[in-house]
């Protein structure tokens, strides 16, 4: 790249650019590139984005050179830079938001499925544990947990005290927790 000393941009130079003069374009590029870079960087906070946007600005300037109005040229260039930078930042934000939304949707769709599978597995394990309990403990557990009977109701049905029902349930839950623990640790 040719290192040229930045030159003042006057109407004559812009008129030459309008006619397709590449030297005028190069002169304008060298005169504005650093200012544009820092302008874009102030929004984007990224060297890469600032470099890319400066290139995009000058591509747009070249493409629209025939419609340029010399008195407002600098304003025109910085407006292009601002708009391109805003568009880039908005698109980047949308892409990031889209990724986050997609990930959230995937997680929320699979979490209930996974939870249902684990719940079914644990219920089967608990049922096997309960099936291995002594007959009275098995009856007490099923009446309490599956049929929702109170300790007092169970005591009346079985001819034992509510305190005995409570003690049996406590021991049953300890057995279930102890035997279920290895399965829980494996899945965590």
TIZA-864692 format. One record per residue (C-alpha): residue number from 0; residue in one letter; x, y, z. Coordinates in steps of 0.1 Angstrom, whole numbers. Each point is the difference from the previous one (the first is absolute). Example, Ala and Ser with C-alpha at 12.3 -4.5 7.8 and 13.67 -1.06 7.14 Angstrom:
BEGIN
nr: 0; rest: A; u: 123; v: -45; w: 78
nr: 1; rest: S; u: 14; v: 34; w: -7
This chain:
BEGIN
nr: 0; rest: X; u: 0; v: 0; w: 0
nr: 1; rest: X; u: 12; v: 35; w: -8
nr: 2; rest: X; u: 5; v: 21; w: 30
nr: 3; rest: X; u: -12; v: 35; w: -9
nr: 4; rest: X; u: -2; v: 30; w: 21
nr: 5; rest: X; u: -36; v: 8; w: 9
nr: 6; rest: X; u: -13; v: 27; w: -22
nr: 7; rest: X; u: -29; v: 24; w: 5
nr: 8; rest: X; u: -31; v: -11; w: -17
nr: 9; rest: X; u: -14; v: 28; w: -22
nr: 10; rest: X; u: -28; v: 2; w: -25
nr: 11; rest: X; u: 23; v: -4; w: -29
nr: 12; rest: X; u: 14; v: -33; w: 14
nr: 13; rest: X; u: -35; v: -13; w: 5
nr: 14; rest: X; u: -10; v: 10; w: -35
nr: 15; rest: X; u: 29; v: -20; w: -13
nr: 16; rest: X; u: -12; v: -30; w: 21
nr: 17; rest: X; u: -35; v: 4; w: -15
nr: 18; rest: X; u: 16; v: -4; w: -35
nr: 19; rest: X; u: 17; v: -32; w: 10
nr: 20; rest: X; u: 35; v: 13; w: 7
nr: 21; rest: X; u: 18; v: -27; w: 19
nr: 22; rest: X; u: 27; v: 23; w: 12
nr: 23; rest: X; u: -26; v: 23; w: 15
nr: 24; rest: X; u: -16; v: -30; w: 17
nr: 25; rest: X; u: 34; v: -11; w: 14
nr: 26; rest: X; u: 7; v: 35; w: 13
nr: 27; rest: X; u: -34; v: 2; w: 17
nr: 28; rest: X; u: 5; v: -35; w: 14
nr: 29; rest: X; u: 33; v: 10; w: 16
nr: 30; rest: X; u: -15; v: 33; w: 13
nr: 31; rest: X; u: -29; v: -16; w: 17
nr: 32; rest: X; u: 9; v: -36; w: 9
nr: 33; rest: X; u: 14; v: 7; w: 35
nr: 34; rest: X; u: -28; v: 23; w: 10
nr: 35; rest: X; u: -25; v: -26; w: -13
nr: 36; rest: X; u: 18; v: -28; w: 18
nr: 37; rest: X; u: -2; v: 18; w: 34
nr: 38; rest: X; u: -36; v: 10; w: -7
nr: 39; rest: X; u: -11; v: -36; w: -6
nr: 40; rest: X; u: 22; v: -13; w: 28
nr: 41; rest: X; u: -17; v: 24; w: 25
nr: 42; rest: X; u: -32; v: -20; w: -7
nr: 43; rest: X; u: 12; v: -35; w: -7
nr: 44; rest: X; u: 29; v: -2; w: 24
nr: 45; rest: X; u: 17; v: -24; w: -23
nr: 46; rest: X; u: 31; v: 5; w: -22
nr: 47; rest: X; u: -13; v: -27; w: -24
nr: 48; rest: X; u: -34; v: 16; w: -4
nr: 49; rest: X; u: 14; v: 34; w: -4
nr: 50; rest: X; u: 24; v: -11; w: -28
nr: 51; rest: X; u: -28; v: -19; w: -17
nr: 52; rest: X; u: -25; v: 29; w: 2
nr: 53; rest: X; u: 26; v: 25; w: -14
nr: 54; rest: X; u: 5; v: -23; w: -30
nr: 55; rest: X; u: -38; v: -3; w: -4
nr: 56; rest: X; u: -4; v: 38; w: 2
nr: 57; rest: X; u: 24; v: 6; w: -28
nr: 58; rest: X; u: -16; v: -27; w: -21
nr: 59; rest: X; u: -33; v: 18; w: 4
nr: 60; rest: X; u: 16; v: 33; w: -8
nr: 61; rest: X; u: 14; v: -14; w: -32
nr: 62; rest: X; u: -33; v: -16; w: -9
nr: 63; rest: X; u: -20; v: 32; w: 7
nr: 64; rest: X; u: 26; v: 25; w: -13
nr: 65; rest: X; u: -22; v: 13; w: -28
nr: 66; rest: X; u: -27; v: 12; w: 24
nr: 67; rest: X; u: 24; v: 17; w: 25
nr: 68; rest: X; u: -5; v: 37; w: 8
nr: 69; rest: X; u: 34; v: 16; w: 5
nr: 70; rest: X; u: -11; v: 25; w: 27
nr: 71; rest: X; u: -14; v: -28; w: 23
nr: 72; rest: X; u: 25; v: -27; w: -9
nr: 73; rest: X; u: 16; v: -5; w: 34
nr: 74; rest: X; u: -33; v: -1; w: 17
nr: 75; rest: X; u: -11; v: -26; w: -26
nr: 76; rest: X; u: 30; v: -22; w: 7
nr: 77; rest: X; u: -5; v: 1; w: 38
nr: 78; rest: X; u: -37; v: -7; w: -4
nr: 79; rest: X; u: 9; v: -31; w: -20
nr: 80; rest: X; u: 25; v: -10; w: 27
nr: 81; rest: X; u: -26; v: 4; w: 27
nr: 82; rest: X; u: -27; v: -18; w: -18
nr: 83; rest: X; u: 22; v: -30; w: -10
nr: 84; rest: X; u: 13; v: -2; w: 36
nr: 85; rest: X; u: -35; v: 1; w: 15
nr: 86; rest: X; u: -11; v: -27; w: -25
nr: 87; rest: X; u: 30; v: -21; w: 8
nr: 88; rest: X; u: -6; v: 3; w: 38
nr: 89; rest: X; u: -37; v: -7; w: -4
nr: 90; rest: X; u: 6; v: -31; w: -21
nr: 91; rest: X; u: 27; v: -12; w: 24
nr: 92; rest: X; u: -24; v: 5; w: 29
nr: 93; rest: X; u: -28; v: -18; w: -18
nr: 94; rest: X; u: 23; v: -30; w: -8
nr: 95; rest: X; u: 11; v: -2; w: 36
nr: 96; rest: X; u: -37; v: 4; w: 12
nr: 97; rest: X; u: -10; v: -26; w: -26
nr: 98; rest: X; u: 26; v: -25; w: 13
nr: 99; rest: X; u: -10; v: 6; w: 36
nr: 100; rest: X; u: -37; v: -4; w: -9
nr: 101; rest: X; u: 7; v: -32; w: -19
nr: 102; rest: X; u: 20; v: -14; w: 28
nr: 103; rest: X; u: -27; v: 9; w: 25
nr: 104; rest: X; u: -26; v: -16; w: -22
nr: 105; rest: X; u: 20; v: -32; w: -4
nr: 106; rest: X; u: 7; v: -2; w: 38
nr: 107; rest: X; u: -36; v: 6; w: 9
nr: 108; rest: X; u: -12; v: -26; w: -24
nr: 109; rest: X; u: 24; v: -27; w: 11
nr: 110; rest: X; u: 0; v: 7; w: 38
nr: 111; rest: X; u: -36; v: -12; w: 5
nr: 112; rest: X; u: 7; v: -31; w: -21
nr: 113; rest: X; u: 31; v: -7; w: 19
nr: 114; rest: X; u: -17; v: 7; w: 33
nr: 115; rest: X; u: -29; v: -23; w: -9
nr: 116; rest: X; u: 25; v: -28; w: -9
nr: 117; rest: X; u: 18; v: 4; w: 33
nr: 118; rest: X; u: -32; v: 2; w: 19
nr: 119; rest: X; u: -13; v: -33; w: -16
nr: 120; rest: X; u: 34; v: -17; w: 7
nr: 121; rest: X; u: -1; v: 11; w: 37
nr: 122; rest: X; u: -36; v: -10; w: 4
nr: 123; rest: X; u: 9; v: -35; w: -13
nr: 124; rest: X; u: 29; v: -2; w: 24
nr: 125; rest: X; u: -21; v: 12; w: 29
nr: 126; rest: X; u: -27; v: -26; w: -9
nr: 127; rest: X; u: 26; v: -28; w: 0
nr: 128; rest: X; u: 13; v: 13; w: 34
nr: 129; rest: X; u: -36; v: 1; w: 14
nr: 130; rest: X; u: -8; v: -35; w: -14
nr: 131; rest: X; u: 30; v: -13; w: 20
nr: 132; rest: X; u: -13; v: 14; w: 33
nr: 133; rest: X; u: -17; v: -22; w: 27
nr: 134; rest: X; u: -38; v: -3; w: -7
nr: 135; rest: X; u: -12; v: 25; w: 27
nr: 136; rest: X; u: 25; v: 27; w: -11
nr: 137; rest: X; u: -10; v: -5; w: -36
nr: 138; rest: X; u: -37; v: 5; w: 9
nr: 139; rest: X; u: 7; v: 31; w: 21
nr: 140; rest: X; u: 21; v: 15; w: -28
nr: 141; rest: X; u: -26; v: -6; w: -27
nr: 142; rest: X; u: -29; v: 13; w: 22
nr: 143; rest: X; u: 20; v: 31; w: 8
nr: 144; rest: X; u: 18; v: 9; w: -32
nr: 145; rest: X; u: -22; v: -15; w: -27
nr: 146; rest: X; u: -35; v: 4; w: 15
nr: 147; rest: X; u: 8; v: 31; w: 21
nr: 148; rest: X; u: -14; v: -13; w: 32
nr: 149; rest: X; u: 9; v: 18; w: 33
nr: 150; rest: X; u: 20; v: -17; w: 27
nr: 151; rest: X; u: -32; v: -1; w: 22
nr: 152; rest: X; u: -20; v: -17; w: -28
nr: 153; rest: X; u: 27; v: -26; w: -6
nr: 154; rest: X; u: 3; v: -7; w: 37
nr: 155; rest: X; u: -38; v: -5; w: 2
nr: 156; rest: X; u: 0; v: -24; w: -30
nr: 157; rest: X; u: 30; v: -21; w: 13
nr: 158; rest: X; u: -9; v: 2; w: 37
nr: 159; rest: X; u: 33; v: 17; w: 10
nr: 160; rest: X; u: 7; v: 35; w: 15
nr: 161; rest: X; u: 6; v: 30; w: -22
nr: 162; rest: X; u: 35; v: 3; w: 16
nr: 163; rest: X; u: 8; v: -36; w: -12
nr: 164; rest: X; u: -11; v: 10; w: -35
nr: 165; rest: X; u: 22; v: 31; w: 1
nr: 166; rest: X; u: 30; v: -21; w: 12
nr: 167; rest: X; u: -5; v: -26; w: -28
nr: 168; rest: X; u: -2; v: 28; w: -26
nr: 169; rest: X; u: 32; v: 16; w: 13
nr: 170; rest: X; u: 18; v: -33; w: -2
nr: 171; rest: X; u: -14; v: -8; w: -35
nr: 172; rest: X; u: 12; v: 35; w: -12
nr: 173; rest: X; u: 35; v: -6; w: 15
nr: 174; rest: X; u: 2; v: -34; w: -19
nr: 175; rest: X; u: -12; v: 16; w: -33
nr: 176; rest: X; u: 25; v: 29; w: 4
nr: 177; rest: X; u: 28; v: -23; w: 7
nr: 178; rest: X; u: -7; v: -24; w: -29
nr: 179; rest: X; u: -8; v: 29; w: -24
nr: 180; rest: X; u: 32; v: 20; w: 8
nr: 181; rest: X; u: 23; v: -20; w: -23
nr: 182; rest: X; u: -24; v: 5; w: -30
nr: 183; rest: X; u: -2; v: 37; w: 7
nr: 184; rest: X; u: 38; v: 4; w: 3
nr: 185; rest: X; u: 5; v: -18; w: -33
nr: 186; rest: X; u: -24; v: 23; w: -19
nr: 187; rest: X; u: 15; v: 32; w: 16
